[in-house]
Amino acid sequence: MKPPIPGTPRDPARLIRWGRILAILVPLILYAGSLANDFLIDDEIIITSNIRLAPGQTPREIFRRPEQFADFTLPYYRPLTNLSYWLDGRLWGRRPVGFHLTNWLLHSANTLLTFEFAWRLTRDPIIGLVTGFLFAAHPIHTESVDLVQGRTDLLATLFTLLSLLALRGCVLANRTGPALAAGAASLLTLIGALLSKEIGIVWPVLAAGLAWAAPETGRERRGRWGAILAGGIAVIAGYLAVRRIVLGGVLGADLGSLTTPRVGLVPVTLAIYVRLLVWPFSFSFIRTIPAPQTLTEPRVLGAALLAAAMLAGLTALARRNRPAALGMGWALVSLLPVLNLFAIPGFVIAERYLYLPSVGFVLLVATLVRKAFLVWPVRAVQVALVAALAALLIAFAAMVQVRTAEWGDPVGVYEAMAARSPTSFFVQSNLGLQYLKWGRASDAVDALRRARDLEPDNPVAWNNLGVALAGSGRLEEARQAYQRAIGGQRTTGGGPAGLPAGHYPAWGICQGVRESGGGPAGPERSGGRGGGLARGPGTHPADAMMAPGKREAEKAGRGKVRGWVPAGAGRSLHHDVR
């Protein structure tokens, strides 16, 4: 193998072999602790309340219907992800270890594919090795790997990388037969990406970028690029048609209209994601972003300047270093669907949205580090670069361990969220409900009082506090809290309760009353995605105090109400695009 650039090792084949071994082993070692974790946040809802995963359901039904839960449907068509959950359920039952095992192996596979993509693009195994190490250890991946619900991004990234590698193989094949096989594999894996998560729709731009970054001479090879790109666009058109049939519309949800707050939110969101990629040492599963009211706010202008600087940098890289430009362009393009330009259902900010963009980011960093290593051949400079990279990887690995251990404690994870976001109603509410679930009624009252103080007019807060007070035996205080909740429901109306004006909640738009039976449940045993409404009172100690509330609600014309319930823990308009 002829070295493509100066400084390539004399035996690159050996380095490639070791790179593959390390790309498999390093992520397995880093995330081994995730195998001991329980279901967290939405995991148990996805597994236990998803109708498509219920006993008697077949893969055919998974592919024919959207995601449907006990009492609501989500505007997603991700049958391949649900099929993976279905298979896990058949193999492992409801044991969390099996579901975490799949995520664990998928991250290892993605690290290997990232290594392969980087060294095949640049023909430099050192770039591939650095890219693979950075991808394996980047702490922003903990949410995708440690939570079962992060499976969507793991699968979408897996199939996207496989598709692009197969596309590259198709173009470079010397014979027609292997070229056709690789081309078919590229289109089939594109289908896999689309059926795992909607982010796969950025494939044509990534494929065009790959063709530009690694241009091939020869009419036949250029023709193969064009044929596969055209085939990919046709596949996406077919996918959109299927979505229209299954969801009743291509989008599956009303995207709303462009407004000043939403337009201003785009650069702000981009700036936050860039910070999380560059400095991944500040985590939060739940974030609330104040909506910009004008486009001249300092944070909007600052974020817009950052976006302009990034575009200028991309233009400069395009002239000097095409692989680096591809990495930067990859990150930006795969972020576009989650920059909140339209009111798509989902988190405003979610760390797992960065899983696919991070492939481009680590490619960019590895390419620039390698370039610096070659431009400054002074030994002292090279030693400093290697030492800095090693220190960064060690810091990343340590943060992965801390974050994975944090996810392993159902109560501790909410306590960590509360420490990072003490003024979040959603955090305090769900922390209180976790305390209640684990029998810590006094702690639950304290947390739910903090939630009530944050949103004193929110009936959800009063309802949850009433359940905690009743569980502590303070029935008179519980009765007063339920009365406040009933009054709040009358004035709030039918919309989402407690949504702060001018804010986009990053998790759990809660509602107050619903018909259900059973006992109170924590955030993981609820009927929806993330925060919201738990099951009804059942045999909870507060049942005696809830009866007056039921009668008042029925008299108010709300129909049959089977119990006041903790509202921060179950059914919600969780709006999870993932």
C-alpha positions in Angstrom: 0.0 0.0 0.0 1.6 3.2 -1.1 1.5 6.0 1.6 -0.8 8.8 0.4 0.9 11.5 2.4 4.3 12.0 4.2 4.4 10.7 7.7 2.3 7.6 7.1 3.7 4.5 9.0 5.9 2.1 7.1 3.5 -0.7 7.9 0.0 0.8 7.6 -1.7 -2.5 7.2 -0.6 -3.5 10.7 -1.8 -0.1 12.1 -5.2 -0.7 10.4 -5.5 -4.1 12.0 -4.8 -2.7 15.4 -7.1 0.2 14.7 -9.9 -2.2 14.1 -9.3 -4.2 17.2 -9.1 -1.0 19.4 -12.2 0.5 17.7 -14.1 -2.6 18.8 -12.6 -3.0 22.3 -12.3 0.6 23.6 -16.0 1.5 23.5 -16.9 -1.9 25.0 -14.5 -1.2 27.9 -15.7 2.4 28.4 -19.4 1.5 28.5 -19.3 -1.9 30.3 -20.9 -0.3 33.3 -24.1 0.5 31.3 -24.9 -3.3 31.3 -25.8 -3.0 35.0 -28.2 -0.1 34.5 -31.9 -0.3 34.9 -34.5 1.2 32.5 -34.4 5.0 32.9 -36.5 8.0 32.0 -38.5 6.8 29.0 -36.9 3.4 28.6 -39.5 1.4 30.5 -42.4 3.3 28.8 -40.9 2.4 25.4 -40.6 -1.2 26.3 -43.7 -1.9 28.4 -46.3 0.5 27.1 -45.5 0.3 23.3 -48.4 -1.6 21.8 -46.2 -2.8 18.9 -44.1 -4.6 21.4 -46.9 -6.3 23.3 -47.3 -10.1 23.3 -49.0 -11.2 20.1 -47.7 -8.4 18.0 -45.7 -9.3 14.9 -43.0 -7.6 12.9 -45.7 -7.0 10.2 -47.7 -4.8 12.5 -44.5 -2.9 13.5 -44.0 -2.0 9.8 -47.6 -1.1 9.2 -48.3 1.3 12.1 -46.8 4.4 13.8 -45.5 4.2 17.3 -48.6 3.7 19.5 -48.7 3.5 23.3 -51.5 2.6 25.8 -53.4 5.8 25.3 -51.6 8.0 22.7 -49.8 7.7 19.4 -46.6 9.5 18.4 -46.0 10.9 14.9 -42.9 8.6 14.3 -42.4 5.9 11.8 -39.3 4.0 13.0 -40.1 0.3 12.5 -36.5 -0.9 12.4 -35.9 0.6 15.8 -39.1 -1.0 17.2 -38.2 -4.3 15.5 -34.9 -4.2 17.4 -36.8 -3.7 20.7 -39.2 -6.5 19.7 -36.3 -8.9 19.1 -34.6 -7.9 22.4 -37.9 -8.6 24.2 -38.2 -12.1 22.6 -34.6 -12.8 23.7 -34.5 -11.2 27.1 -38.0 -10.6 28.2 -38.2 -7.4 30.3 -34.6 -7.7 31.6 -32.8 -4.4 31.1 -29.4 -6.0 30.6 -30.4 -7.4 27.1 -31.6 -4.0 25.8 -28.4 -2.3 27.2 -26.3 -5.0 25.6 -27.7 -4.2 22.1 -26.9 -0.5 22.6 -23.4 -1.4 23.9 -22.6 -3.5 20.8 -24.1 -0.9 18.4 -21.8 1.8 19.8 -18.8 -0.5 19.3 -19.9 -1.2 15.7 -20.3 2.5 15.0 -16.9 3.2 16.4 -15.4 0.6 14.0 -17.3 2.0 11.1 -16.2 5.6 11.9 -12.6 4.4 12.0 -13.1 2.6 8.6 -14.8 5.6 7.0 -12.0 8.0 8.2 -9.0 6.0 7.0 -10.6 5.0 3.8 -11.5 8.6 3.0 -8.0 10.0 3.8 -6.0 6.8 3.2 -4.2 7.6 6.4 -4.7 5.1 9.2 -3.5 7.5 11.8 -6.4 9.8 11.0 -8.7 6.8 11.2 -7.2 5.8 14.6 -7.6 9.3 16.1 -11.1 9.6 14.7 -12.1 6.2 16.2 -10.7 7.0 19.6 -12.4 10.4 19.8 -15.7 8.9 18.7 -15.5 6.0 21.2 -14.7 8.2 24.1 -16.7 11.4 23.4 -18.9 11.9 26.5 -21.8 13.4 24.5 -22.6 9.8 23.5 -23.5 8.7 27.0 -27.2 9.6 26.6 -27.4 7.6 23.3 -25.6 4.5 24.7 -26.7 4.4 28.3 -30.4 5.0 27.6 -32.3 2.3 25.6 -34.3 5.1 24.0 -31.1 6.3 22.4 -31.2 3.3 20.1 -32.7 5.3 17.3 -29.5 7.4 16.8 -27.3 4.3 17.2 -29.1 2.5 14.4 -29.5 5.5 12.1 -25.8 6.2 12.4 -24.9 2.5 11.8 -26.9 2.3 8.6 -25.7 5.7 7.4 -22.1 4.8 7.7 -22.6 1.4 6.2 -24.4 3.0 3.2 -21.6 5.5 2.6 -18.9 2.9 2.9 -20.8 0.6 0.4 -21.2 3.6 -1.9 -17.5 4.1 -1.8 -16.9 0.5 -2.5 -19.3 0.6 -5.4 -17.3 3.4 -7.0 -13.9 1.8 -6.5 -14.9 -1.7 -7.6 -12.9 -2.9 -10.6 -15.6 -5.3 -11.8 -19.3 -4.8 -12.6 -20.5 -7.6 -10.3 -19.0 -6.3 -7.1 -19.9 -2.8 -8.1 -23.6 -3.8 -8.5 -23.6 -5.7 -5.1 -22.0 -2.7 -3.3 -24.5 -0.3 -4.9 -27.4 -2.4 -3.9 -26.0 -2.7 -0.3 -25.7 1.1 -0.2 -29.3 1.6 -1.1 -30.6 -1.2 1.2 -28.7 0.3 4.2 -30.0 3.7 3.3 -33.5 2.2 3.8 -32.3 0.9 7.1 -31.2 4.4 8.2 -34.5 5.9 7.2 -36.5 3.2 9.0 -34.5 3.7 12.2 -34.9 7.5 12.4 -35.9 10.5 10.2 -32.3 11.9 10.3 -31.4 9.5 7.6 -33.0 11.9 5.1 -29.7 13.9 5.1 -28.0 11.0 3.2 -28.0 12.6 -0.2 -26.0 15.6 1.1 -23.6 13.4 2.9 -23.1 11.2 -0.2 -22.6 14.2 -2.4 -20.1 15.6 0.1 -18.2 12.3 0.1 -18.1 12.3 -3.7 -16.6 15.8 -3.6 -14.1 15.1 -0.8 -12.8 12.0 -2.5 -13.2 12.7 -6.2 -12.6 9.8 -8.6 -11.3 10.0 -12.2 -12.8 8.0 -15.0 -16.2 8.3 -16.6 -17.4 5.0 -15.4 -16.7 5.7 -11.7 -18.3 9.1 -11.9 -21.3 7.5 -13.5 -21.6 5.1 -10.5 -21.7 8.0 -8.1 -24.5 9.6 -10.1 -26.5 6.4 -10.3 -26.3 5.6 -6.6 -27.2 9.2 -5.7 -30.2 9.1 -8.0 -31.2 5.8 -6.6 -30.9 7.2 -3.0 -33.1 10.1 -3.9 -35.7 7.7 -5.3 -35.5 5.6 -2.1 -36.1 8.7 0.0 -39.1 9.6 -2.2 -40.5 6.1 -1.6 -39.9 6.4 2.1 -41.8 9.7 2.3 -44.7 8.1 0.4 -44.8 5.3 2.9 -44.8 7.8 5.8 -47.7 9.5 4.2 -49.7 6.3 4.1 -48.8 5.2 7.7 -48.9 8.6 9.5 -51.5 10.3 7.3 -48.9 12.9 6.2 -45.3 13.1 5.2 -44.3 14.9 8.3 -46.6 13.3 10.8 -47.0 16.5 12.7 -47.9 20.2 12.2 -44.6 22.1 11.9 -46.3 25.4 12.6 -45.1 28.6 11.0 -41.9 30.6 11.0 -42.0 33.2 13.8 -39.4 35.6 15.2 -38.8 33.4 18.3 -38.3 30.3 16.3 -36.0 31.9 13.7 -33.9 33.4 16.5 -33.8 30.0 18.2 -31.9 28.4 15.3 -28.5 30.0 15.8 -28.9 29.8 19.6 -29.5 26.0 19.3 -26.6 25.7 16.9 -24.3 27.5 19.4 -25.3 25.2 22.2 -24.7 22.1 20.1 -21.3 23.4 19.0 -20.4 24.0 22.7 -21.5 20.5 23.7 -19.3 19.0 20.9 -16.3 21.1 21.7 -16.6 21.1 25.5 -18.7 18.1 26.5 -18.4 18.5 30.3 -21.7 20.0 31.1 -24.6 17.6 30.8 -28.3 17.8 31.3 -31.1 15.6 30.1 -33.6 18.4 30.5 -33.0 21.9 29.3 -35.3 24.9 29.0 -34.3 27.5 26.5 -35.9 31.0 26.7 -37.4 31.8 23.4 -35.8 34.9 21.7 -38.3 37.7 21.4 -36.3 39.7 18.9 -33.6 38.9 16.4 -31.4 41.7 17.9 -30.9 40.0 21.3 -27.2 39.7 22.2 -27.3 35.9 22.4 -29.0 35.7 19.0 -26.5 38.0 17.4 -23.6 36.3 19.0 -24.8 32.9 17.9 -25.4 34.2 14.4 -21.8 35.5 14.3 -20.6 32.1 15.4 -22.6 30.5 12.5 -21.2 33.0 10.0 -17.6 32.2 11.3 -18.3 28.5 10.9 -19.4 29.0 7.3 -16.3 31.0 6.6 -14.2 28.3 8.1 -16.0 25.7 6.0 -15.3 27.7 2.9 -11.6 28.0 3.8 -11.3 24.3 4.6 -13.0 23.5 1.2 -10.0 25.1 -0.5 -7.3 23.6 1.6 -8.4 20.3 3.2 -11.4 18.5 1.7 -11.6 15.7 4.3 -11.7 18.3 7.1 -14.3 20.3 5.2 -16.4 17.1 4.8 -16.2 16.5 8.5 -17.4 20.1 9.3 -20.1 19.9 6.6 -21.3 16.5 7.9 -21.7 17.9 11.4 -23.6 21.0 10.2 -25.9 19.2 7.7 -26.9 16.5 10.2 -27.7 19.1 12.8 -30.1 21.0 10.4 -33.2 18.8 11.2 -32.9 19.5 14.9 -32.2 23.3 15.0 -35.8 24.1 15.8 -36.6 26.1 12.7 -40.0 24.6 12.7 -42.1 23.5 15.7 -41.4 19.8 15.2 -42.4 17.6 18.1 -39.3 17.1 20.2 -36.8 18.3 22.7 -35.4 21.7 22.0 -32.0 20.4 23.0 -31.0 16.8 23.4 -27.5 15.4 23.7 -28.4 12.2 21.7 -29.2 14.4 18.7 -25.4 14.9 18.4 -24.6 11.2 17.8 -24.6 11.4 14.0 -23.2 14.9 13.8 -20.3 13.9 16.1 -19.0 11.6 13.3 -18.2 14.6 11.2 -16.9 16.6 14.2 -14.3 13.9 15.3 -13.3 13.5 11.6 -12.7 17.3 11.5 -10.6 17.3 14.7 -8.6 14.2 13.7 -7.8 15.7 10.3 -6.7 19.0 11.7 -4.6 17.4 14.4 -2.9 15.2 11.8 -2.3 18.3 9.6 -0.7 20.1 12.5 1.5 17.2 13.2 2.8 17.2 9.7 3.1 21.0 9.3 5.2 21.3 12.5 7.7 18.5 12.3 9.5 19.8 15.4 9.7 17.0 18.0 8.7 19.2 20.9 5.6 20.4 19.1 4.6 16.8 18.1 5.1 15.6 21.6 2.9 18.4 22.9 0.2 17.5 20.4 0.3 13.8 21.4 0.2 14.7 25.1 -2.7 17.1 24.7 -4.7 14.5 22.7 -3.9 11.8 25.3 -5.0 14.1 28.1 -8.2 14.9 26.3 -9.0 11.2 25.7 -8.4 10.4 29.4 -10.7 13.2 30.4 -13.3 12.0 28.0 -13.1 8.4 29.3 -13.3 9.6 32.9 -16.4 11.7 32.1 -18.0 8.6 30.4 -17.5 6.6 33.6 -19.0 9.3 35.8 -22.0 9.8 33.5 -22.7 6.1 33.1 -22.6 5.6 36.8 -25.0 8.5 37.2 -27.4 6.9 34.8 -27.2 3.7 36.9 -29.0 5.2 39.9 -32.7 5.9 39.2 -32.9 8.4 42.0 -29.4 9.8 41.7 -29.9 10.7 38.0 -32.7 13.0 38.9 -30.8 14.4 41.9 -27.9 15.2 39.4 -30.4 16.8 37.1 -31.7 18.9 40.0 -28.2 20.0 40.9 -27.6 21.2 37.3 -31.1 22.6 36.8 -32.4 23.7 40.2 -35.0 26.0 38.7 -36.5 23.5 36.3 -40.1 22.6 37.2 -39.9 19.4 35.2 -36.7 18.2 37.1 -38.0 19.0 40.5 -41.4 17.4 39.8 -39.9 14.2 38.5 -37.4 14.1 41.3 -40.2 14.3 43.8 -42.1 11.5 42.0 -39.0 9.3 42.1 -38.7 9.8 45.8 -42.4 8.9 46.1 -41.9 5.8 44.1 -39.0 4.6 46.3 -40.9 5.4 49.6 -39.1 8.6 50.5 -42.3 10.6 51.1 -40.7 13.4 53.1 -38.1 14.0 50.4 -40.8 13.9 47.8 -42.8 16.6 49.6 -39.7 18.8 49.7 -39.0 18.4 46.0 -42.6 18.8 44.9 -42.9 21.9 47.0 -39.9 23.3 45.1 -41.7 22.4 41.9 -44.9 24.2 43.1 -42.9 27.3 44.1 -41.4 27.4 40.6 -44.9 27.3 39.0 -47.5 28.2 41.6 -50.3 28.5 39.1 -49.7 25.0 37.6 -52.4 22.5 38.7 -49.9 19.7 37.9 -47.6 21.0 40.7 -50.5 21.1 43.3 -51.8 17.7 42.2 -48.4 16.0 42.6 -47.8 17.7 45.9 -51.2 16.5 47.1 -50.2 12.9 46.4 -46.9 13.2 48.3 -48.6 14.9 51.3 -51.2 12.2 51.4 -48.4 9.6 51.3 -46.9 11.3 54.3 -50.1 11.0 56.2 -50.8 14.8 56.0 -54.3 14.4 54.7 -55.6 17.9 55.4 -52.8 19.5 53.5 -53.3 17.0 50.7 -57.0 17.9 50.5 -56.1 21.6 50.2 -53.5 20.8 47.5 -56.1 18.8 45.5 -58.6 21.7 45.7 -56.0 24.1 44.3 -55.3 21.6 41.5 -59.0 21.4 40.7 -59.3 25.2 40.6 -56.2 25.4 38.4 -57.6 23.0 35.9 -60.8 25.1 35.6 -58.8 28.2 34.8 -56.1 26.5 32.7 -58.4 25.0 30.1 -57.6 22.2 27.7 -54.1 23.2 26.7 -50.9 21.9 28.2 -50.7 22.9 31.8 -47.9 24.8 33.3 -46.0 25.7 30.1 -44.0 28.8 30.9 -44.8 31.7 28.6 -41.9 32.5 26.4 -40.0 29.3 27.1 -39.5 26.1 25.1 -39.4 23.2 27.6 -36.8 20.6 26.7 -38.8 17.9 28.5 -42.3 17.0 29.6 -45.2 19.3 28.8 -47.5 18.0 31.5 -51.2 17.7 31.7 -53.4 17.5 34.8 -56.2 14.9 34.7 -56.8 11.7 32.8 -58.9 8.6 33.1 -56.8 5.6 34.3 -56.6 3.1 37.0 -53.8 1.6 39.1 -51.4 3.2 41.6 -49.1 6.1 41.3 -46.1 5.5 39.2 -42.7 7.1 38.8 -41.4 8.6 35.6 -40.4 5.2 34.3 -43.7 3.5 34.8 -45.9 5.9 33.1 -48.1 5.9 30.1 -46.2 8.4 28.0 -42.8 9.7 27.0 -40.9 11.2 29.9 -42.8 13.6 32.2 -46.5 14.1 32.5 -49.1 11.9 34.1 -48.8 8.7 36.0 -51.4 6.0 36.5 -54.4 6.6 38.8 -54.5 6.3 42.5 -55.4 2.7 43.1 -54.6 1.8 46.7 -52.6 4.8 47.4 -53.1 6.3 50.9 -54.5 9.4 49.3 -57.5 7.6 47.9 -59.9 8.8 50.6 -58.9 12.4 50.0 -59.3 12.0 46.2 -62.9 11.2 46.2 -64.1 14.8 46.7 -61.8 15.8 43.9 -63.4 13.3 41.6 -66.9 14.4 42.4 -65.9 18.1 41.8 -64.3 17.3 38.6 -67.2 15.3 37.3 -69.6 18.1 38.3 -67.4 20.6 36.4 -68.2 18.7 33.3 -65.0 16.8 32.8 -66.6 13.4 32.5 -65.7 10.3 34.5 -62.5 10.9 36.5 -61.0 7.8 38.0 -58.5 9.6 40.2 -56.2 12.5 40.8 -52.7 11.3 40.0 -49.1 12.5 40.0 -48.8 14.5 36.8 -45.1 14.9 36.5 -44.4 11.2 36.0 -46.4 9.7 33.2 -48.3 10.6 30.2 -47.0 13.8 28.5 -46.7 15.5 25.3 -43.0 14.6 25.5 -42.4 15.7 21.9 -39.4 13.4 21.5 -37.9 13.5 18.0 -34.7 11.9 19.2 
